[in-house]
Amino acid sequence: MKYFIILLVLILSACSQPPDDSTRYFPLVEGYQWDYEVTTDLINEQQTRSLSIEVASPQTLKDHAYSVRRTSEGTDYYLQADEQGIKRYGKRMLVQTKPHWDTAPPLVLPHPAHATVGFTWSALSVPYTLHRIAPNPEPPSSQGYQFNMAYTLLSLNETITTPAGTFENCWLVEGQAQLYVYADARKGYVDLAITNREWYAPNIGLVKLERSEPLDAEVFKGGKITMELTRFSP
């Protein structure tokens, strides 16, 4: 599930003052921490685990100051807020000594000044649940599952309830993508429709995420992941 952890890490970050307007739905305050319950539903199995994300001390690298977001898995993400919104500039896995920098920093969440229903952007993503269950070799053309996901801001006033409470005036962001993947020898290649939905609460950030990757074939299967906020520590 390392790709799932990677994509979850893109959701919050660090600074030393309370959220300003640019980070209202994506706080970058040093010391903030979010605890989540993560439920993974595969075809014949359900897994539940905990995930924590904290804002570490900001760092200056390559003469640029970055907010640093760290997961309980030991991955650091380097982010900045500007007039366009929150962008990710790089990440460092636990086994890496230096960050890997993004060639074109993807937008994570738009600036509230641009937050209108229907606002769209795109970013690269990877599957969260897609896995091989058969021993036969995976065709080379189906390796390296990286795809472009189109995001749309669907709503600015959602109400959502999680174990951490009920949150109002939330943003709802939906991502849609199509992945051409080898299913099995009988079906061959199929189009896998991937849907990603995220709810962001003001002054808190991500409170819920749902990812659906419906595929039930002989070689590859998908599933669903739900992440819900259980505790927020400002």
Secondary structure, DSSP 8 states (H G I E B T S, - for coil): -HHHHHHHGGG----SS---GGGTTS---TT-EEEEEEEEEESS-EEEEEEEEEEEEEEEETTEEEEEEEETTS-EEEEEE-SSEEEEEEEE-TT-SS-EE-SS--EEEE-GGG--TT-EEEEEE--SS-EE-SSS---GGG-S--EEEEEEEEEEEEEEEETTEEEEEEEEEEEEEEEEEEEETTTEEEEEEEEEEEEEETTTEEEEEEEEEEEE-SSEEEEEEEEEEEEEE-
